[in-house]
Every structure is written in C-alpha cells, then in structure tokens.
Amino acid sequence: MVQKAEYATIQMNVRERIKEKELRELQDYFASMPIEEILLGLRFEYKRWMAKKGGFLMVGRKSKIKREVHLLTAEQARWRLKNWKMMIKSYRERGYSYPTISRIKKVLRGIAKS
C-alpha cells in the first residue's frame, strides 16, 4: 500500500514583491527538501546577512588583499613596510578593516623577503 504524502500550508509575510518565478522556486524547495535542511540553510544565511549588514563580514577580503599586493616588487614591499603608518592611514581611508590590513602586512613581509 502506498502512503499519500501530507502537505502543510505555509503563509509568509515578505517585505517586497515576490516574482512568480521566485515563488515557484520556493515551492519546489519546500516540496522536495526536508524542513530541517531548509531551516539550516536559512539560519546560516541569516547570520551571514546580519554580519554583512553590521559591518563584521567583509565579503571578498581575499580579493582586496590580492589587489593591494599584486605585481609588487620586493623593493616596493619594503618601502610600504618602512612607511607602514602612512599605509595604514591610506588603507583605513579606503575602508579596510584592521584584520585585512594585518593580512596585507603579512603578505608584504613575504614579498619583501623574496
């Protein structure tokens, strides 16, 4: 004997208009995935969104570091390290966080040694 699947109805309030395509996609997710998995993904994304909104998460930090040190010569890296206070000011004006600046300095030290 085959059991018939039971479905529940979910009603949500959303802040913005939802497109028909997005609604179908949500319906597909809810129909095919276990609720625990959907909630797990939503919790993760909610925490990430809150961190990004609060300024704690700098999305793309690695690319910022690579952009700053790309194609630097050892001499240029040594100059930046010698004038580090000036570089910190410049990085802060561009909105870089202190952890990102610290990572840039770490890479500069490696370039300067080579």
Secondary structure, 3 states (H helix, E strand, C coil): CCCCCCCCCCCCCCCCCCCHHHHHHHHHHHHHCCHHHHHHHHHHHHHHHHHHHHCCCCCCHHHHHHHHHCCCCHHHHHHHHHCHHHHHHHHHHCCCCHHHHHHHHHHHHHHHHC
